[in-house]
Amino acid sequence: MSDANTDAGAEKFWYNTKTNQVEKGRASAWENRMGPYDTAEEAQNALSRAAENTADWESEDRDWKS
């Protein structure tokens, strides 16, 4: 079920992983969206931020297992 027409999140920005575009509001299906973000710039950096988070978590896991 698509939530593209709901008001919740309409003023937020999302990164569409299928089109690699920033969208305002829930313009696409949830499986193609990352967000919400407060600004278009934050949404544009979604993939790099996700990669940073993953690297941080992997480092924490290595430290925890030591």
C-alpha positions, 0 to 999 in steps of 0.5 A, spaced: 500 500 500 502 506 498 502 512 502 504 517 497 498 521 498 498 522 506 499 528 509 504 525 514 511 527 512 509 532 506 513 537 508 519 533 509 525 530 504 526 523 502 532 520 498 529 515 492 534 510 491 531 508 485 531 514 481 537 517 485 533 523 486 531 528 492 523 528 493 519 533 497 513 529 501 512 521 500 512 522 492 514 514 491 513 508 494 516 506 501 521 501 498 525 506 494 525 511 500 530 513 505 528 519 510 525 523 512 530 529 512 529 536 514 532 539 508 534 537 501 541 537 502 540 532 508 536 527 503 541 528 498 547 525 502 543 519 505 547 514 502 553 517 504 551 518 511 548 511 511 555 508 509 558 512 515 553 509 520 554 502 517 562 503 518 561 506 525 556 500 527 561 495 524 567 498 528 563 498 534 561 491 533 569 489 532 570 493 539 565 489 542 567 482 540 574 483 542 
